[in-house]
């Protein structure tokens, strides 16, 4: 019997973040599972992103830090999750250049702390409850380093992280696998390509460009804009994560990608074209005139691209959105949800450049 046919209690760390909130909205909206979100509510955590499902009786929220071991043990033992989906992380490369310490604390020490709490709880279980428990660790393709013009990251690609962010995520991946092999904790790991879509914090490329273009501000493009990323619509990723958490094989890892390789400059130009069509502004004119090439990010990886054939073959996942349909949906969402991002732009992040290095 598929695990998806049985109602589960799922604990989601970082559930108020970009990908985490998409996972929670999917689990509450498309399944019968119960979800408890644990989130520290840092600058990128936003309860507004959970508003669509906040009144659902199957949803709950705890304001807590994964670095607080006693609190994690308390939450896990009282909620008694069947699955822990671990998405809590510091996630922006530029911020990791400016301040790597927080990334080491949250992504490495925080993952260790959560693993210890999960292990202590799992060891108290017995029978089917112990056998079906899962700890799903969500990570990034950036742990694999940088590709040349050809080839793809697979689940067997050697790790070669290049930034403080990717190094901290690589360390957390290794910890999760070690807790599985050494202590028997039933874990599964997934690594994804660049996500985009609704509720994306506006420090990242797509939302920053969309908002700046709406406001007639410069559209910063690092270097010559030739760096390539594989773009994955966040709601497609949320469906993949639910499948992995519920049906993934213990001890395995799964790469999740959209097969949508685009240079950064192509992404920015696509956004400009869509906005010029659906939200023209005579005061601003053609948005492509706003493109501004800026000093490149230190250590900027040239290309990421994922081979998602394993999750497709083993779990039947395929993305529903193309790059074109996903970007169009994303731009429209930011047009229709100005209050969500205007609150952010007036407070914790005003669009300033991050990660220029010392």
C-alpha positions as CSV (number, residue, x, y, z in Angstrom):
1,X,0.0,0.0,0.0
2,X,1.3,3.5,-0.8
3,X,2.1,5.6,2.2
4,X,0.2,8.4,0.6
5,X,-3.1,6.6,1.2
6,X,-2.7,6.7,5.0
7,X,-3.1,10.0,6.9
8,X,0.3,11.0,8.4
9,X,1.5,13.6,10.9
10,X,4.2,15.6,9.1
11,X,6.5,18.0,10.9
12,X,7.9,20.6,8.5
13,X,10.9,22.7,9.7
14,X,11.2,26.0,7.8
15,X,7.6,25.8,6.8
16,X,7.1,29.6,6.6
17,X,9.9,29.9,4.1
18,X,9.6,29.9,0.3
19,X,9.8,26.2,-0.5
20,X,8.6,25.1,2.9
21,X,5.4,27.1,2.6
22,X,4.7,25.7,-0.8
23,X,5.1,22.2,0.6
24,X,2.7,23.0,3.5
25,X,0.1,24.5,1.1
26,X,0.3,21.4,-1.1
27,X,0.1,18.9,1.8
28,X,-2.9,20.7,3.3
29,X,-4.6,21.5,0.0
30,X,-4.1,18.3,-1.9
31,X,-3.8,15.5,0.8
32,X,-5.4,14.5,4.0
33,X,-2.2,14.7,6.0
34,X,-1.7,16.8,9.2
35,X,1.1,19.3,9.2
36,X,2.9,21.1,12.0
37,X,5.2,23.9,11.0
38,X,8.3,24.7,13.1
39,X,9.9,28.0,12.0
40,X,12.2,30.6,13.7
41,X,10.6,33.3,11.5
42,X,13.9,34.9,10.4
43,X,13.8,37.7,7.8
44,X,12.8,35.1,5.1
45,X,10.1,33.4,7.2
46,X,6.7,34.8,6.5
47,X,3.4,33.7,8.0
48,X,1.6,35.5,5.2
49,X,2.8,32.7,2.9
50,X,0.8,30.3,5.0
51,X,-2.3,32.4,5.2
52,X,-4.2,30.4,2.5
53,X,-4.2,27.3,4.8
54,X,-3.9,28.9,8.2
55,X,-7.4,28.2,9.3
56,X,-7.4,24.5,8.4
57,X,-7.8,22.2,11.3
58,X,-5.0,19.9,10.1
59,X,-2.4,22.7,10.2
60,X,-0.5,23.9,13.3
61,X,2.4,26.2,13.9
62,X,5.2,26.4,16.5
63,X,7.6,29.4,16.7
64,X,10.9,27.8,17.5
65,X,14.6,27.5,16.5
66,X,16.0,24.2,15.3
67,X,19.2,25.1,17.3
68,X,17.1,24.7,20.5
69,X,17.6,21.0,21.2
70,X,15.3,20.8,24.2
71,X,12.5,22.6,22.3
72,X,13.0,20.2,19.3
73,X,12.7,17.2,21.6
74,X,9.6,18.6,23.2
75,X,7.9,19.4,19.9
76,X,8.7,16.1,18.4
77,X,7.7,14.0,21.4
78,X,4.4,15.8,21.8
79,X,3.4,15.9,18.1
80,X,4.7,12.4,17.4
81,X,5.4,12.9,13.7
82,X,5.4,10.0,11.2
83,X,7.6,12.2,8.9
84,X,10.0,15.1,9.5
85,X,10.6,17.2,6.5
86,X,13.6,19.4,7.2
87,X,13.7,22.6,5.1
88,X,14.8,25.1,7.8
89,X,18.0,26.7,6.4
90,X,19.8,29.9,5.6
91,X,19.7,29.7,1.8
92,X,21.0,32.8,0.0
93,X,24.6,32.5,-1.5
94,X,25.1,36.3,-1.3
95,X,24.2,36.4,2.4
96,X,26.6,33.5,3.0
97,X,29.4,35.6,1.5
98,X,28.6,38.5,3.8
99,X,28.0,36.5,6.9
100,X,28.9,32.7,6.8
101,X,28.6,32.2,10.5
102,X,24.8,32.0,10.5
103,X,24.9,29.4,7.8
104,X,27.2,27.2,9.7
105,X,25.1,27.5,12.8
106,X,21.7,26.9,11.2
107,X,22.5,24.6,8.4
108,X,25.2,22.5,10.1
109,X,24.7,22.7,13.9
110,X,20.9,23.1,13.5
111,X,20.7,20.0,11.3
112,X,22.8,18.1,13.9
113,X,20.5,19.2,16.7
114,X,17.4,18.2,14.8
115,X,18.9,14.8,13.9
116,X,19.7,14.1,17.6
117,X,16.1,15.0,18.6
118,X,14.6,12.9,15.8
119,X,16.9,10.0,16.6
120,X,16.0,10.1,20.3
121,X,12.3,10.1,19.4
122,X,12.6,7.3,16.7
123,X,14.4,5.1,19.2
124,X,11.3,5.2,21.5
125,X,9.0,3.8,18.7
126,X,8.2,0.2,17.9
127,X,6.5,-1.9,15.3
128,X,4.9,-0.2,12.3
129,X,5.3,3.2,13.8
130,X,9.1,2.8,13.9
131,X,9.3,1.1,10.5
132,X,7.4,3.8,8.6
133,X,9.1,6.8,10.2
134,X,11.0,9.1,7.8
135,X,13.5,12.0,8.2
136,X,13.5,13.8,4.8
137,X,16.3,16.3,4.4
138,X,15.9,18.9,1.6
139,X,19.0,20.2,0.0
140,X,20.4,21.9,-3.1
141,X,22.2,21.0,-6.3
142,X,24.8,23.6,-5.3
143,X,26.6,21.0,-3.2
144,X,27.8,19.4,-6.4
145,X,29.8,22.5,-7.5
146,X,29.9,23.9,-11.0
147,X,29.3,22.1,-14.4
148,X,31.0,22.9,-17.7
149,X,29.0,23.4,-20.9
150,X,27.8,19.8,-20.9
151,X,26.6,17.1,-18.5
152,X,24.2,16.9,-15.6
153,X,24.3,16.4,-11.8
154,X,23.1,12.9,-10.8
155,X,22.6,11.3,-7.4
156,X,26.2,9.9,-7.7
157,X,27.9,13.2,-8.6
158,X,30.8,13.9,-6.2
159,X,30.3,16.8,-3.8
160,X,32.3,20.0,-4.7
161,X,30.7,23.0,-2.9
162,X,32.1,26.4,-3.8
163,X,30.3,28.9,-1.5
164,X,29.8,29.1,2.3
165,X,26.1,28.3,1.6
166,X,26.7,25.2,-0.5
167,X,29.5,24.0,1.9
168,X,27.1,24.3,4.8
169,X,24.4,22.4,2.9
170,X,26.9,19.7,1.9
171,X,27.9,19.3,5.5
172,X,24.3,18.9,6.5
173,X,23.7,16.3,3.7
174,X,26.7,14.3,5.1
175,X,25.4,14.5,8.6
176,X,22.0,13.1,7.6
177,X,23.6,10.2,5.7
178,X,25.9,9.5,8.7
179,X,23.0,9.3,11.1
180,X,21.3,6.8,8.8
181,X,24.4,4.6,8.4
182,X,25.7,4.8,11.9
183,X,22.5,5.0,14.0
184,X,19.9,3.5,11.6
185,X,17.7,6.6,11.4
186,X,15.5,6.2,8.4
187,X,16.5,9.1,6.2
188,X,16.1,10.3,2.6
189,X,17.8,13.2,0.9
190,X,16.7,15.4,-2.0
191,X,18.7,18.0,-3.9
192,X,16.9,20.5,-6.1
193,X,17.7,23.0,-8.8
194,X,16.8,26.8,-8.6
195,X,13.3,27.3,-7.4
196,X,11.0,30.1,-8.4
197,X,7.3,31.0,-8.1
198,X,4.9,32.7,-5.7
199,X,5.9,33.9,-2.2
200,X,9.6,34.0,-3.1
201,X,11.6,36.4,-0.9
202,X,12.7,39.4,-3.1
203,X,16.4,39.0,-2.5
204,X,16.5,36.3,-5.1
205,X,16.9,36.9,-8.9
206,X,13.3,36.5,-10.2
207,X,11.3,38.4,-7.6
208,X,14.0,41.1,-7.4
209,X,13.8,41.6,-11.2
210,X,10.0,41.5,-11.2
211,X,9.6,44.1,-8.5
212,X,12.4,46.4,-9.7
213,X,10.9,46.2,-13.2
214,X,7.5,47.2,-11.9
215,X,9.1,50.1,-10.0
216,X,11.3,51.2,-12.9
217,X,14.5,50.5,-11.0
218,X,17.8,49.0,-12.5
219,X,17.7,45.2,-13.1
220,X,21.0,43.9,-11.8
221,X,22.7,41.1,-13.8
222,X,25.9,39.6,-12.4
223,X,28.9,39.6,-14.7
224,X,27.9,39.2,-18.3
225,X,24.7,37.3,-17.4
226,X,25.9,34.0,-18.9
227,X,25.7,31.8,-15.8
228,X,23.3,29.0,-16.3
229,X,20.7,27.7,-13.9
230,X,18.1,24.9,-14.1
231,X,14.8,26.5,-13.1
232,X,12.1,24.6,-11.2
233,X,8.6,26.0,-10.4
234,X,8.2,25.8,-6.7
235,X,4.8,24.1,-6.7
236,X,6.3,21.3,-8.9
237,X,9.0,20.9,-6.4
238,X,6.5,20.8,-3.5
239,X,4.7,17.8,-5.2
240,X,8.1,16.1,-5.7
241,X,9.0,16.6,-2.0
242,X,5.7,15.1,-0.8
243,X,6.3,12.1,-3.0
244,X,9.9,11.6,-1.7
245,X,8.8,12.1,1.9
246,X,5.9,9.6,1.6
247,X,7.3,7.0,-0.8
248,X,11.0,7.6,-1.2
249,X,13.3,4.7,-0.4
250,X,15.2,4.9,2.9
251,X,18.8,5.7,2.5
252,X,18.4,7.0,-1.1
253,X,18.7,10.5,-2.5
254,X,16.7,12.1,-5.3
255,X,17.6,15.0,-7.6
256,X,14.7,17.3,-8.5
257,X,15.1,19.5,-11.5
258,X,13.0,21.2,-14.2
259,X,15.1,20.6,-17.3
260,X,14.8,24.3,-17.9
261,X,18.3,25.6,-18.4
262,X,18.5,29.4,-18.9
263,X,21.2,32.0,-18.5
264,X,20.5,34.7,-16.0
265,X,20.3,37.2,-18.8
266,X,17.6,35.0,-20.5
267,X,15.6,34.9,-17.3
268,X,15.7,38.7,-16.9
269,X,14.8,39.3,-20.5
270,X,11.8,36.9,-20.3
271,X,10.5,38.7,-17.3
272,X,10.9,42.1,-19.1
273,X,8.9,40.8,-22.1
274,X,6.0,39.4,-20.0
275,X,5.8,42.7,-18.0
276,X,5.9,44.8,-21.1
277,X,3.0,42.8,-22.5
278,X,0.7,42.5,-19.4
279,X,1.7,45.6,-17.4
280,X,3.2,48.2,-19.8
281,X,4.2,51.6,-18.2
282,X,4.9,54.5,-20.5
283,X,6.9,56.2,-17.8
284,X,9.3,53.3,-17.7
285,X,9.3,52.2,-21.3
286,X,10.7,48.8,-22.5
287,X,11.9,47.1,-19.3
288,X,15.0,45.7,-21.1
289,X,16.5,49.2,-21.0
290,X,16.7,48.8,-17.2
291,X,19.1,45.9,-17.4
292,X,22.3,46.8,-15.6
293,X,25.4,44.6,-15.6
294,X,27.1,44.7,-12.2
295,X,30.2,43.2,-10.6
296,X,30.0,39.4,-10.5
297,X,29.4,37.5,-7.3
298,X,32.7,36.1,-5.8
299,X,33.2,32.5,-6.8
300,X,30.0,32.5,-9.0
301,X,29.4,28.9,-10.3
302,X,29.1,28.8,-14.1
303,X,26.3,26.2,-14.6
304,X,24.0,23.9,-12.7
305,X,21.8,21.3,-14.4
306,X,20.0,18.3,-12.9
307,X,19.2,14.9,-14.3
308,X,15.8,14.1,-12.6
309,X,15.4,10.7,-14.3
310,X,15.6,8.8,-10.9
311,X,12.6,10.5,-9.3
312,X,10.7,10.3,-12.6
313,X,11.3,6.5,-12.9
314,X,11.0,5.5,-9.3
315,X,8.2,7.9,-8.1
316,X,6.5,9.0,-11.3
317,X,7.2,12.7,-10.8
318,X,7.4,15.0,-13.8
319,X,7.1,18.8,-13.6
320,X,3.8,20.3,-14.8
321,X,5.1,23.7,-15.6
322,X,7.4,24.7,-18.5
323,X,9.8,27.6,-17.9
324,X,7.4,29.8,-20.0
325,X,4.2,28.9,-18.2
326,X,5.9,29.0,-14.7
327,X,7.5,32.5,-15.3
328,X,4.2,33.9,-16.6
329,X,2.4,32.6,-13.5
330,X,5.1,34.0,-11.3
331,X,5.0,37.5,-12.8
332,X,1.2,37.5,-12.6
333,X,1.3,36.5,-8.9
334,X,3.6,39.4,-8.0
335,X,1.3,41.8,-9.9
336,X,-1.8,40.5,-8.0
337,X,-0.1,40.3,-4.6
338,X,1.5,43.6,-4.1
339,X,0.7,43.8,-0.4
340,X,2.8,40.6,0.3
341,X,6.0,42.0,-1.2
342,X,5.4,45.7,-0.4
343,X,5.4,44.8,3.3
344,X,8.9,43.2,2.8
345,X,10.3,46.1,0.7
346,X,9.2,48.6,3.3
347,X,10.9,46.7,6.1
348,X,13.4,43.9,6.2
349,X,14.8,44.0,2.6
350,X,14.7,47.1,0.3
351,X,16.4,45.6,-2.7
352,X,20.0,46.4,-1.8
353,X,23.0,44.5,-3.2
354,X,24.2,41.6,-1.1
355,X,27.3,39.4,-1.2
356,X,29.9,41.7,-2.8
357,X,32.5,40.3,-0.5
358,X,35.2,42.0,1.5
